[in-house]
Amino acid sequence: MGWVARLASRWKYPEQRVWFFVAGWVVVLMALVVVSSASYSSVVLAHTSVELTPSRTVSFTGTTSMGALLATGSVNLTIRLTVTNPSARSLALSSIAYKAWIEDLPREAGLPNLGRTDEVVFNGTGPQYFFKAFLGSVDVPPVPIPPRGTGMATLSFVLTRNSDAFRFGVVQNITEYAAQVRGNGTVMPWIHWVQLVVEVRDLPVPAPDANVFLSSLIRIVLEEGPNLG
Amino acid sequence: MASPIRSKRRSIARTVALAAVLGVASGYVIFYGIFPVSGVPASGEASVPWMLVLLGVTSILVGLATENLSEMIFEVFLGLLLGGAVATGMALSPLLVGVVFVSPDSVPAFLFHYGFLLFVLGFVVDLVGTSTGLALRERYFLRRGRPVSFRPERK
């Protein structure tokens, strides 16, 4: 007797028939388990595989011929972000935090009474001082990052006397010093740090009172560069 | 007539198999309760009615397939343990695609911490559901017309 015939013979008895329903229900449960596990794995895979490749440009407008920043000038920071998504999830870039430090040559030269606080970086040759010229965080209109695709965003930030007189004054002082000492005030070392929040778009948003780990599951935080403070 | 050893073996196999069914349902419910966004259906908040349906249907079916009360008790307790194992397996499923994101030994404690109420819910529903299933079995399959009895069957 074949297995089909054996199963059919068991269908005659109500007690045996229950096992058919149990087996069918197990198939349903296993499907739920497999689909949920696959969904969870793909989210975790997105967390570990998404990559951020930023590039930044700092440009000056309104400078002297030696590159010293004038009071009417401005410093422009342009950040180009490329996010690569090898996962099967639809993502979207939703917010960015950034900081950029300029090397404080007057401070390193030991000039007194500069009236500012710098971050110190120790390298092989000794301490280097960096002044935080740009910082902030912005929510951006969601930039879609398709599955197995890339998403790009370009953001520009401008530092002028009107936008932040103190920071502008410090950068101006640094460029003036660099123009005198190095002959070009605009070619200065910068350190950049950027943090991106990428959201998993094809998952429902957790309830407001949900646990933190659930919210962090649908938010991928990417960071690049040293955060000096 | 089956020998007592063979009958015992079949009873143990049946108990473990049915406990595994309870375990799969409980494990899924625990995982879904903690990570509803990656469950089926995916939602921002776990649906209690859906969890009750899954646990209820499973436990009643298991109760219908269970032969006596002692087997049922074993199934429910074993199902609780297997539920934890299934939920842990699901939470560690990214390891199958080569992603190590947390220390694997921290996962059971995490699930027990955040899923404690779900373990309790699973246990209670399993107990009530399998009892109901067993009673229905007694009423409709085995002792039609006789009062419901939870005593082990005579061999």
Interface residues (C-beta under 8 A of the other chain):
Chain A: P14 E15 V18 W19 F21 V22 W25 V26 L29 M30 L32 V33 V35 S36 S37 A38 S39 Y40 S41 V43 V44 L45 H47 T48 L203 P204 V205 P206 A207 A210 N211 F213 L214 L217 I218
Chain B: L18 V21 V24 A25 G27 Y28 F31 Y32 I34 F35 P36 V37 S38 G39 V40 A42 S43 G44 E45 L54 V57 T58 L61 V62 L64 A65 V86 G89 M90 A91 S93 P94 L96 V97 V99 F101 Y114 R137 Y140 F141 L142
